[in-house]
Amino acid sequence: MTDYYGPAPYYWWNWNDQGSSYVTGCTNGVFYTDTNQKGHSQGFAGNQAQYLDGQGLRLPNDSLSSIRISYGC
């Protein structure tokens, strides 16, 4: 993952595109396959856990390039 849009993180992040799952806590937003919030997207809601496995409307494993956080805790 190369792009982050949203509230400032509380610590430094080390991004790569190797996401296979996620847990959101109280945060919601959108994952994108391309930089600058472009390409295929997958929204996520608060208190959600999901695999990135390409099934249904989910993005494929290891395909994340950017994320937009709409609401943070």
FENCORCOR-V77744 format. One record per backbone hydrogen bond with DSSP energy under -0.5 kcal/mol. CO is the residue of the C=O (numbers start at 1). NH is the residue of the N-H. Records with the same first field share a line. If there is no record, write none. Layout:
CO=NH, NH
This chain:
3=67
5=69
13=15
17=19, 64
19=62
20=52
22=50
24=27
25=47
28=70, 71
29=44
30=68
31=42
32=65, 66
34=38
35=38
38=34
40=33
42=31
44=29
45=48
48=24
50=22
51=53
55=58
59=54
60=63
65=2, 3
66=32
67=5
68=30, 70
71=28
